[in-house]
Amino acid sequence: MSEIHSREEAGRFIAAVQGELNIYSAAQLKDELLAVLGGHQQLDIDLGGVEDFDSSGVQILLMLKREAQRQGRSLTFTQHAPSVREVLDLLNLVAELGDPLVIPLDAAGDRP
């Protein structure tokens, strides 16, 4: 099951995705995220709570980015969960999405 939790912080609206961003939740989340995007000039989508991410999730992120550009809105993806980082890296889409992606170091100072 997937949910979107919204809040406002420092003048930006943040929509945090919790749960799955995959084939099983794609239709529901697409409509909800498009509605959130349409209501805010500046939007951050927090991906830190995404537990399962697949190519359907990738399609949603790319579609949201295109739609934000079309509407002249600011959209940033933040707090990428390991499941999201893994897929974006595998598909070489980190640069395509154009958002800063910070990969934390583990306790030994190495990349996970």
CORSULHU-V680176 format. One record per backbone hydrogen bond with DSSP energy under -0.5 kcal/mol. CO is the residue of the C=O (numbers start at 1). NH is the residue of the N-H. If there is no record, write none. Layout:
# CORSULHU-V680176
co->CO nh->NH
co->CO nh->NH
This chain:
# CORSULHU-V680176
co->1 nh->20
co->3 nh->18
co->5 nh->16
co->7 nh->14
co->9 nh->12
co->12 nh->9
co->13 nh->44
co->14 nh->7
co->14 nh->16
co->15 nh->17
co->15 nh->46
co->16 nh->5
co->17 nh->49
co->18 nh->3
co->19 nh->51
co->19 nh->52
co->21 nh->54
co->22 nh->25
co->22 nh->26
co->25 nh->29
co->26 nh->30
co->27 nh->31
co->28 nh->32
co->29 nh->33
co->30 nh->34
co->31 nh->35
co->32 nh->36
co->33 nh->37
co->34 nh->38
co->35 nh->39
co->36 nh->39
co->37 nh->40
co->41 nh->74
co->42 nh->13
co->43 nh->76
co->44 nh->15
co->44 nh->46
co->45 nh->47
co->45 nh->78
co->46 nh->17
co->47 nh->50
co->47 nh->81
co->49 nh->19
co->49 nh->51
co->52 nh->21
co->54 nh->57
co->54 nh->58
co->55 nh->59
co->56 nh->60
co->57 nh->61
co->58 nh->62
co->59 nh->63
co->60 nh->64
co->61 nh->65
co->62 nh->66
co->63 nh->67
co->64 nh->68
co->65 nh->69
co->66 nh->70
co->67 nh->71
co->68 nh->72
co->68 nh->73
co->69 nh->72
co->73 nh->75
co->74 nh->43
co->76 nh->45
co->78 nh->47
co->81 nh->84
co->81 nh->85
co->82 nh->86
co->83 nh->87
co->84 nh->88
co->85 nh->89
co->86 nh->90
co->87 nh->91
co->88 nh->93
co->88 nh->94
co->89 nh->92
co->93 nh->97
co->94 nh->98
co->94 nh->99
co->100 nh->102
co->101 nh->103
co->102 nh->104
co->104 nh->112
co->106 nh->109
co->110 nh->106
